[in-house]
Amino acid sequence: MREKHTLSSEEHEEKPNISTVEVLKVALAEVRLCSRLEALLLQKKSLFAGDSPDIRSQKIDKLKVLSQSLASSMSKAGKVYFRSDSHQREDAL
């Protein structure tokens, strides 16, 4: 009989008491709340930091195309200017 009492006593020691469980539940709820707040703050930061990485990449690609187009136009304009300038020199001579 005494052996049975010892066993239930050991089982009682292994089980956490109700107040410990409640404290752990409250702590878990606080951790979840903090994690959610952190996620929301990071999302807000990314929204207000400017463009998303995809949009930024698209804008960079557009700028590269525009830059190449401008360089090409400048090159063509320089050739036309050079030709007209040499024609003017020939006419002056």
C-alpha positions in Angstrom: 0.0 0.0 0.0 2.8 2.3 0.8 4.4 1.6 -2.5 1.3 2.9 -4.3 1.3 6.1 -2.3 5.0 6.7 -3.2 4.2 6.2 -6.9 1.3 8.7 -6.9 3.6 11.1 -5.0 6.2 10.8 -7.8 3.6 11.3 -10.4 2.4 14.4 -8.6 5.9 15.9 -8.6 6.3 15.3 -12.3 3.1 17.2 -13.2 3.5 20.9 -13.2 1.0 22.7 -11.0 -1.8 24.8 -12.5 -0.2 28.2 -11.6 3.0 27.2 -13.5 0.9 26.2 -16.6 -1.0 29.5 -16.5 2.2 31.5 -16.2 3.7 29.7 -19.1 0.5 30.3 -21.2 0.6 34.0 -20.4 4.3 34.1 -21.3 3.6 32.3 -24.6 0.8 34.7 -25.4 3.2 37.6 -24.8 5.9 36.1 -27.0 3.4 35.5 -29.8 2.2 39.1 -29.5 5.7 40.5 -29.6 6.5 38.3 -32.7 3.4 39.6 -34.5 4.3 43.2 -33.6 7.8 42.7 -34.9 6.4 41.2 -38.2 4.1 44.2 -38.6 6.8 46.7 -37.9 9.1 45.0 -40.5 6.3 45.1 -43.0 5.6 48.7 -42.3 9.3 49.5 -42.7 9.5 47.8 -46.0 6.4 49.6 -47.3 7.8 53.0 -46.3 11.3 52.3 -47.3 10.5 52.8 -50.9 10.0 50.4 -53.8 10.0 46.7 -53.5 13.0 44.9 -54.8 11.1 43.8 -58.0 10.0 47.4 -58.8 13.5 48.7 -58.1 14.9 46.1 -60.5 12.4 47.1 -63.2 13.3 50.8 -62.7 17.0 50.0 -63.0 16.4 48.0 -66.2 14.4 50.9 -67.7 17.2 53.4 -66.7 19.8 51.2 -68.4 17.7 51.1 -71.6 17.2 54.8 -71.5 20.9 55.4 -70.9 21.9 53.2 -73.9 19.3 55.0 -76.1 20.6 58.4 -75.0 24.2 57.3 -75.7 23.2 56.0 -79.1 21.3 59.3 -79.9 24.3 61.4 -78.8 26.6 59.3 -80.9 24.4 59.8 -84.0 24.0 63.5 -83.2 27.7 63.9 -82.9 28.3 62.3 -86.3 25.7 64.5 -87.9 27.2 67.6 -86.3 30.7 66.5 -87.4 29.4 66.0 -91.0 27.7 69.4 -91.2 30.7 71.1 -89.6 33.0 69.6 -92.2 30.6 70.6 -95.0 30.6 74.2 -93.6 34.4 74.2 -93.5 34.6 73.0 -97.1 32.1 75.6 -98.2 34.1 78.3 -96.4 37.3 77.2 -98.2 
